[in-house]
Amino acid sequence: MSFTGGLAAALPDNGGEPASNQADATAPAVEAAAPDTRPQDHGWVAKQGYDYELYMKSAKDLAEAQARFTGKEPQVAVGGLAQGKMAFDAAVYEWNDDFGDVGPRFEELEKQLFGAENHVRAGINFEKVQSLDVTQEGSIRVVPIRKFEDAALHPVMLENVQLAGYEIPTPIQQYCLPSIAKGYDIVACAQTGSGKTAAFLIPILSKLMGKAKKLAAPRPNPALFEPGITPGVRAEPLVLIVCPTRELATQIFDEARRFCYRTMLRPCVIYGGGRVGDQIQQLSKGCDLLIGTPGRLVDFINRPHVLTLKRLKYMVIDEADEMVSSDWETEMKTIMSGGDQEEGNITYMMFSATFPKICRDLAKEHLAHDHVRIRVGRAGSSTENIKQDVVYCDASMKRKALCDLLLAAPPCRTLIFVNSQRAADEVDDFIFNANFPCTTLHSGRTQLEREDSIRAFRSGKAPIMIATGVSARGLDVHNVLHVINYDLPSAQYGGIEEYTHRIGRTGRIGNLGLATSFYNERDADLAETLVKTMLETHQAIPDFLQSFIPEGFTPKGEGDINLLKFDADSDNGEEDATESAEAAGGAWGAPEATSGWGVPAAGGLGEPTENPTTLTPVPADPTWAVQPEVQQPTAVNPVAVASSWGATPVNPSSVAPVNSWGAAPVNPPSAAPVNSWGAAPVNPPSAAPANSWGAPPVDPPSAVPQQTWGAPTPAESAPAPYDDSW
C-alpha cells in the first residue's frame, strides 16, 4: 500500500516515494484500506484504555495505590495513577545555602531533565530556518550573535544550554539574547517553532544568576522543609511569564526546570484546574520564576499573603495575540498594572505571531519608548519544512478518509485538529473503536485527564492525539511528523492564523513534517488565503483550488512570493495605524509591503517615497543603515505636507489627498512647506540626522557592523566573558 500524502518525504528510511499532493476534486486522495485491516498490522502500537477507576480515587487512596503500583507493568492503562503527579509537582533543582556559588550535580535529576527524549535536535533542513529574513523595527538596533558562546552567558547557563542539545541559535534567539542582555524591552514576532521560549529564558536566567543572592527573597531550607510543619514564605518572583493555555504553561515550566538546573533560581507554575492548595504549597517553598495562566495569576495576586510582585524584574507575555483573542484582556491589564510591582524597574517582553490593536495598546502603555522590535519572516507565515497537502473530502466521508490516511501513512506521532470538543470526542470514539492508539485534548476534559493525554502522546503510548486548536496552542512535542486538519478553521475558529499555528506543531527547528487538510465546499471562505499561504512556501496547489491562484504563479507553486498580498495584521485598518503611530514611533500599523507590521528597517524618518506601500523590508544587519533611493523635492516635483505633526497644511486649499498614511500628496503644490514628521525637509541636509529612526549616524563608525546573519565570523580564541552587570 502506498502513501499519497507526502509523509514519505518527512520520514527517513520508509522505502516509499512521495507522490504528488494534487488531489482529485471528487475523491479522497488516500488509497482505501481493506475492511479487515488492523492498525497494528501496519505498525501502530496497541490501543490503551483510560483507567477511570484509578482516576476517581481520593488523594489518600491514590497514595496507597501508588505504593502498591510499584513494579507493575506501567503500560496497563492511561491514567493519573500510572502516569505520575501533576505538572506543577515536577521535580526542580532545590538550592541549599551550603552549595556556595554553583550547585553540585545530581545525576538522577540531570538524567530526568536532560535525557535523550528532551534534547532539542535541529533538523536536516535547519539551513532554511537560518535563511529567514530578520527585520529590526524601531529606533534601537542590536548586533546579533552567531553562537551561544558569543552571548556572554553565565558558565552554568552555557553548560545547561549544551546539555539541552542547543547547538546553533535560531534567528529569534540571535537577536533576543543580546537585546535582553542590554536591558531593552522587546516586541518579537516570529514563526511558530522558531525557539521563542529559549530566546527569553536563557538570557533572563543567565543575567539573574550573578545577582540571585542579592535580589531573591528569603526561602526555607529545602533540606529541612516539611509541608504543613515548616513555615513557608510568600512567593516574590523576579520573573513572571504569562501564557494563554495550561498546556503551554507546563511546557514552559519544563523548559525552565532545565535552564534553572544547578542555580538558586527556583521555577514554579500555576494554572487553572490544578489543586490550589498544592500550588500554594509549591510557592511557599520559594519562587524566583513564575509561569502562569491569567485567571490563576489574578486569583493569586488578590491573595497578597501568597504572592507579591514587588521584586519583579522581568515580565514576559507569550502568545500575546491568543491572550487577547481569548477574552483575557481584563486579566492582562490587572497583571501588567494591577499588582504591587514597580513599573519603572520592570523589563517587558511580548512574543506573538501577530499583533492586533489590543496587543499594540498594551505595548504602548507599558513598554519603553525605545524598545526593540524584531520580526522573523512574515507575521503568521509558515515554513518550507512543512509539506502542505489539501485533499477534497465530503463531510460524510471524513471518518473513512481519516482511517484510510492513518493506515496508508507510516506510524508516527500524529496530531488531528478539529473545531469543537464534540467533534474531538466523536473522532476519538470512532478511531479508538477502529483499534487506533489515540487520546484527546480539549478544555472539556479535567486537568488530570489533559495532562495524562499529553504524557501519553509524548511517550508514544497514544501516538495519535485529537485536539481543538486552542488547547494545542504552542504545544511542542518532539517528532510530531504529521498534522491532520480534520476540520479546517473557518473565520469563527481563527481562520488562516489558526491554520498556521496548527501546522506549526510539526516541522519545528528545521525538522521535516507533513500537514494534510480535508477540504470541502464549507471551507470556501478560507480558500483564497489558504492558496496564498501555500504558495508562500512553494507548495503545489490541488486542482479544485487552482482557480484561486493569483497572477504570476503556477499550480506547482512557482512564482515570486513578493507579489503575494496578505491582509495587514491590524484588525481595524488605518484607524488603528493613526492611533498607534504617535506612541509607537510611527511604525505600528503603518502600511508595509509584506506583513503590515511596522516599517522596514532601512527606512528612516524624513524619507518620503512615491510608493511607500511597495517598500520591501531590508534585513536588519548590517544593511539596515542603507537608505532607499528617494526622490528629493525639486521645483518640478516638490513635497507638500502639514506644518507639523497633526497640524493643518500650510496651503490647505492647494493640497491634494494623500495616497496613503505618511505618503506624499497625489498632486503636490508648487511650493514645499516647512519640515514635518514623515516628510523630507525643505532644505535636506547632506547627511542624515544623527538619531534618525533607521538612518545612519552623522559620523558613522569606521568599523563595519557584524556580518549578516548566518555568514561566517572570524575565529575567536575564547567565549565572550560572562556579563553580570544589571
N, C-alpha and C positions, 0 to 999 in steps of 0.2 A: 504494500500500500504506500503510495507516495503522498507527500505533504505539499500542498499547493499554496500555503500561506506565506512561505518565505522564511520560516523559522530555521531551515537548514543553513541559511546564511549566518544566523546568530549562534548556532550551536556547533561546536567543533566536533570533528570525527563522527558525524552521524551517517556518513556514507551516502547521503542524498544530495541531489542538486536542487537549488532553489528555483522554483518556477516563477513565471510572470505573475504579478499581482493584478493583472487585468481580470475583472470579474464579469461574468455573464449577467445581464440585467434581469434575467428571468429565473435563474437557478443559483443555489448556493455554490460557492467556489471551493467546496471541500468534497472529497470523494466519500460517498456513503459507506458506512460501515455495515458489516454483516449483522443481522438481528441478534445472533447469539454471541457476539464478540464481547469479551470481558476486558475491562481496562487493565486488569492485572496481566493479561496475556500480552499487552503492549508495553509492559514495564512499569505501570503505575503501582505504587505500594497499596497494601490493603487498607480499606477504609476503617475508621475508628469511630466509635460512638462516644457521646459525652456522658460521663458518669454523674448524673444528676443526684443520685442517692448520696454520693460523697459530697457533692457541692452543697446540698441542703443541710448538712450537719452544722451544729453550733460550733463556735470557736473552740470550746473545750473538747468536743467530740473530734474536731479536726486535728487538734494537737495529739490526742490519744491515738487516732487512726494513723497520723503521720508516723508515729513511733513504730506502729505495727507494720506500716507500709514498707519500711526499710528492707531492702533485699528482694522485694518482689519485682516482677517484670515491669519496667516503667512504661511500657507501651500498651498496657491493657486498655486504657481509655484516655480520652482527652478530658481533663477536669482539673479543678482547682487544687485538689489534693496531690494528684500525680505531677502537676506542673510546678508546684512550689508556691512561694509567697507572692504578694502583690508587688508591683514595680517599685513603689516608694520604700519598700523594706529591703531593697537590694543592698548588698554589702558595699561599703565605701572604705577608703583608707582612713582609719581613725588615728589622729595625731596624738602623740604623747609628749608632754613637755620635756621629757628626758632625752628626746631624739636629737636635740641640737638644731642645726640649720637645715639639714637634709635627713629625711626619714630613711630608715633601712628598708630593704626589700622584704616582701612577704611572697614567697614562691607560689603558694596556693592562690592568693588573691590576684597575683600577676597573671597566672595562667587563666583565671576566670575572666579578667578584664581584657587581656591581650592575646587570647587564644586564636588559633588559625581562623576560626569561624568569624572572628571580629576584625580581621585585618581589612584595611582599605586597599583594594587592589585596582590599580589603574588598568584599563582595558587595552586591547591591542590597537584601538583607534584613539588613543589619548591625544595624538597629534591634532585631531580635529577639534578637541576641546581647547588645545593650545592656540589654535588658529582663530579663535573667536575675537572679533573686534572689541576693544575696550575703549570706552569714551569717558573722560572725566568732564564733568559739567559743574561750573561754579568758579569762584574766584581762587580756590585752592587747588594746587596741583601737587601730587606726590610722585616720587620716583619708585616704580615697582621693584620688588625683589625678584631674584631668579631662583634662589634656593632658600630653604629654611635656615641654613647656616648663615645667610646674609641678614636675617631679621633681628639679630641681637637678642635672641631668646635666652631665658634662664636655662642653665645647663640641664636641670631636671626636666624642664618642659621640652627641650630639644630631644632628650632621651625618650620621653613619653611619645613624642611625635614619631620617632623612629620605631618604637615598639608597636605603635598602632598601624604601622605599614605605610605611612605617608612618605613619599619619596620626592615628588616634584609638586610645588604648589600650583593649584589651578589659577586661572586668571583672577577670579574674585579674591582668592587668598593672596595673590601677589600684590594687590592694591590695598586690601583691608589691613593686612599686618602692619605695614609702615604707617598707614593713616591712624590706626588705633594707638600705635606706639608713640606717635606725636601728639596724641590727645585730642584729635579732631572728632567732632560729631560726624555721623555718616548716614547717608541715604544710599542704599545699594539696590540695584535692580539687576537680577541675574536669572538665567535659565534654571529650571529645576534640575537637581542632580549635579550642581556645579560646585558643591563643597562649601556652602554658606555657613553651616554650623561650625565647622573648624575655623572658618575665616574670622569669626568673632571670639570663639572660646580660647584659641591658642594665644593671641596677643593679650587679651584681657587677663587671663590667669597668669601668664608669664610676667606681666607688669606688676601684678599684685604680690607675686611670690617674695620679692625682696622687701616688701613693706607689710607683709601679713601680720607679723607680731605686733607692729605698731598700730595698725588700722583695725584689726579684727577685734570683735567683742570677746569678753571673757567666756569661758565654757568649762563644763565639768571635765574632770579627767576620765577618759573613756575606760581606763583600766579599773576604775572604782565605781563607775556609774551603774546603778541598778534601777530599772524602771519602777516607778511607784515608791521608791525608797529614797534614792538620791535626789535632792532638789535640782530641778532643771533650770534653764536660763531662757530668757526671751530671745527669740531669733532677731538678729540685727545684721542682715546680709549686706555685703559690699556690692554684689552684682544681682540684678533682677532680670530674668528672661521671661517674657510673656509670649505665649503661643496659643493658637485658637483651639486646638484639639488635645484630648488626653493622650492619644497615641503619640503625637508629636512631642508633647511634654516629656513622656517617659523615654522617648528616643533621644532627646537632647540630654536628659539626665544620664543615660547610659554613656553617652559621649563624654559628658562632664566627669563621670566617675573615672574614666581612663586618664583624662588630662590632669586630674587632681591627685593622681597616684603619687605617693611619696612627698606630698606637700601638706601644709597645715590648713589648706583651704578645704572646707567640708561642703559638698553639694547636697541639696535636698530638693524634692519635687512634691508639689501639692496639686491636686486636681479633684474635680467633682467625681462622685461615685466611690471614692476611696473613704475608708473609715476616718472620720475627723479626729477621733481620739488618738489613733495610731499615728496620723500625720503630725499632730501637735507633739506627740512624744518624740518623733524624729527631730522636729525643730528644737525641742528643749535640750537636745544634746549639743546644740550649736549649729549655726548655718552661715556660711560665707557666700555661697552662691545658691540662689533660689530660682527654680524653674516652676512656672505655674500657669494654669488657665485663668482667664479673667474672673469668672464667677467665684472660684475658691479664693483667689487672691483678695478680692474685695471683702469677702467674708472674714478673712484673717486680718486684713488691715483694720477692720472695725473691731478687732479684739486686740487692743494695744498691749495687753499683758502677754500675748502670744507672739506678735510680730510688730516690728517698727522698722521704718525705712530711713531713720535719721543718719545712719552710717553709709547710706547708699552712694556709690561712686559711678556705677555703670548701669544703664537700663537699655535692654535690647528688646525690640519689638519684632518678632519673627512672623512671617506671613501676614504682613500688615493689611494687605488688601482683603484677605479672607477674614481677618478680625473684624473689620468694619462692615463687611457684607453679611456677617453672621449676627448682626444686631448687638455687637459688643461695644458700640460707640460710647454709651454712657459709662460702662465699666472702665473703658480705656481712659477716659478723661479723669475718672476717680483715681485710677492707678498712677497716672502721669502727674497729677497735680493735687490730688486729694489727701495724700499721706502727709507724714511729717518730715519728708526729705527736704534737703536744702537745694533749691533749684539750681543755683549758680555753681554748685560743686559736682554736678552730675553730667557725665558724658552720655549722650543719647545716640542710639543706632537703630535704624529702621531697615529691615530687609523684606523685599517683596518681589513678586513677579511683575506687577503693575502698580501704579499709584493714582487711584481715583482722587477726587477732590477732598473727600473726608481725610484721607491719609495726608494730603498736602497741607490741609489746615492744621492737623496735629503737628506736623513737622514745622510749619511756620510759627506755631505758638511756642514750641519747646526747644527746637534745635537752634544752635548758634547761627548767626547770620553767615559766618564764613565756614559753614560745614562743607564736607566733601561729598560730592555726588558722583557715583560710579555706575556705569551701565555696561553690562557684558552682553553683547549680542543685542538683538531686538527684544524689547519687552514682550513677554508672552510667547516667544518663539520656541521651536523645538530644536532637535539636533539631528544631524545626518546619521548618527549612530543608531537611530531608531528607524527601522523599516516599517512604513505605514501601509497597511493593506485595508482596503474598503471593499466589502462584498455585499451584494444585494441579497436581502433575505426578508421575505414577508414575515409579519409579526407572528403568524400562526406556525411558521416553520423554524422559529428561532431555537427552540429547545432541541429539536433534532439536529439542526445545524451545529449547535454548540457541542453536542456529544460527538458528532462526526469530526468536528475540528479538533477536539481533545484526543480522539483516537488516532487521527491522522498525524498529529504532532508528536515529536519525541517527548517523553515525560520530562517535565521541568516545572519549576515554580511558576505558577500561572495566576494572575490577578484578573478577576472578572468584575467589571463595573456595571452597576445598574443604577436606576434613578430613584428608587424608593426602597424602604425597608420591606414592604410586602413583596416586591419583586425579588429582593435578595433571598428571603425565606423560601419563596416558591422555586427559584432556580436551585437553591441549595437542596431542597427536598427532592427535586427531580434528578439531579446528577448524583446525589448520595444514594438514591434508590437504584441508580444505574451502576453502583459499585465504585464510583469515583471517590478518592480520599479528599474531602472538601470540608471547609468551615466557612463561617460568615462573620462579617464585621459591620455593624451599624449601631446607631445610637439607641435602638430599641432593646439591645442586649444589656445585661448587667455588666458592671465594670469588671468583675472577675471573669465573666464569660469572654469579654472583649480581650482582656489580657491573655487568657488561655488561648484564644484563637490566634493571636499574633505569635505566641510562643510555638504553637503547633505549626504555624506557617513557616516561621524561621527555622525550626528544627527539621522540617521536612516530613513530619508525621501527617500533616494535612497540606500537601503542596499546592492545593487549589483553594483560593480564597475568593468568595463573592462579597463585594463591598459596595457601599454607597460612596460617592465621590468625596463628600465632606469628611467622612470617617477616615478615609485613607489619605487625606491631605498631608503632604510632607512625609509620608511613610517611606522609610528607606530600609529595604530588606535586600541583602546580598543575593545575587544570582536570580533575580526575577527576570526571566528571559522572554516571557510572553504576557502581554496585556491585551485583554479582550473587552471591547466596548459592546457588551450585550445590548445596552441602550445607549445611543449617542446622547450627549447632554444638549437639550434644547436651551433656548434663552432662559427659560424658567429655572433650569438647573446649572446655569453658569456659562452656557454656550461654548465658544471656541477656547476661552481661557480655561474652562474646566477640562475640556478635551486635552489641552496641552499639559495640564497638571496630571491627568490620568496616565497618559502615555509616558510621562516622565518618570514613572515608577520603574521603568526598565531603561536600558542604555545609559547607565549612570557612570560618571567618571571615566569615559572613554570605552566602556564595555558596549557590546552589541546587543540589540534587543529587537523584538517584533511587536507591533501593535496592530491588532485586527479589529475592525469595526463592522458591525452589522448595520446596514443602511436600508431604509425603505422610504416610501413617499412621506411618511410622518416627519422625516428629518430634512425636508426640503429647505426649511429656513436656515439651516446650517451649511447647505451645500456650497454656496459661493465662497464663504470664508474658509471652509474646510479645504477646498481645492487650492486656495492661495497658500494655506498653511503647508499643504503637501508640496506644492511647487517650490516653496522657500527652501526646502531641503532636497529638491530634485527628485521627488517621488513620482512614480508612474501613476497616471490617472486612469481609473477604470472607464469603460465605455459609457456607462449611464451617468457619469459626471463630466464628460468631456465638453458638454455644451456650456459649462461654467468656466472653461479655461480662458483666461484673458489673452488679449492680443500679444503676440511676441513669444508665446510658449507652445511647446509641443506636448502631445499626450505622454511622452516619455519623461516629462519633467525638465526638458531642456529649455533654457532661456535665461535672460538677465534678471536676477532676483531684485535688483534695484528698481525695476519697473513695477514691482508689486506695491500696491497701496493698501495699507491697513488702517482701520479706524484708530483715531488718537486714543491715548489712554484716558484722557479726560472724559468724564461722564456727562458734562454739561457744556462742552464745546468752548466757544470763545468767551462766554460769560465767566467760566472758571479761569481761563487764561488771564483775563483782565484782573480778576480778584486776586489771583495768586502771584502775579508778576512783581508787585511792589515789594512784598516781604521776602520773596524767594530769589531775588536777584534777576527777575525778568525771565527766568528760564522755564519754570513750571507751567506747563500748558501752552507754551508758545509753539507756533507751527514748526514742524520738523519733519524731514523727509521720511525717515524710516520708521520711527516709533511714536512721534509726538510727545516724547518725554524729555523735555529740556532742549537745550541749544547745543549744536555741535561744538566740540572742544576747540576748534580752530577759530571760531567766530568771536569777536570782541565787541564791546560797546562802541558805538560811534562808527560802525561799519555797515552802512546800508547796502543792499544789493537789489538788483532789479527783480529777481525772483527768489525771495528768501525761503519759500516753501520747498525749493528744489535743492537746497544745500544738503550735501552728504556729510554725515559726521566723520571726523578725522580721528584716527586712533590717538589716544591720549598722550602717548610718549613715544618718540620725542617730538613728533611733528605737531603737537598741539599749538606751539607758538608760531607756526607758519600761517600767515594770514591769507585768506582767499583773495583772489583778484576782485577788486571792487571798482565801480565806476565813480570817479571823483566828480564833484559838482563843477560844471563849467557854465559859461554864459549860454551855451546851447542847451545843455542838459542839467539845469540846477536841481537842487533838492529842497523841498519845502516841508517843514514840519512845524509843530507848535513851538511857541516861545520857550516853554519849559514843560516838564512832565505834567500832564493833566491840564495844562492851560490851553486857552483858545489860540488858534493860529494867528500869525502876525497879520495876514491879509485873508480873513476867513471867506470873503466873498469870491476870492480867486482860487481857493484851494479845492481841488477835485477829490472825490472819495478815494481812500487808500485801497490797495489790493488786498492787504492782509494786515494783521496786527503788527505794528512796528515797521511796516514797509514804506517805501516812498510813494507819493501820490501817483495816480494814473497820469494825470496831466499837470505837472508841476508848473507853478507860476514862473514868471521871468526872473524874479529875484529870490535869492536864498535868504531865509531868516537866520536868526541867531542860533547858537548851539542849542541842542536839546537831547534828551535821553533817547538813544537808539539811532540818531542821525549823525551824519558827518558834520564837522564844524565848518563854519563859513570859510575860514582860512585854515585848512587842515595842516597840522604841523608835519614836519619832515619825519618825525619819529613818533611812534605810538606812545600814549601816556604810560607812565611807569607802572601804574597799578590797574591798567585797563583790564577788564574781565576777559580773560582768554588771550590777551595780546602780550607780546614780548615786552620786557622792561626797556627803559630808555638806554641803559648801558648793559646789554646782555653779557653774561659771563663768557669768557673765552672758552671755557670748558663745554664740550658738547654733552647734553643730557645722556643718561644711560641709554644704551641701545634699545630698540623696540622690543617689546615682549616676545620672548621665545628665541631671540638672537643670542649667539654665544657671547660670553663675557670673559674678560681677562682672568687668567687663573689667579686664585687668591691663596696666600700661604696659610691662612688660618681663618676660622669662622669669625664673624663680627663679634666684638666683645659684648657681653650682656649689659644692657642699659637698664639700670634700676631707678632712674630718675622718675619722679612722679609727674 
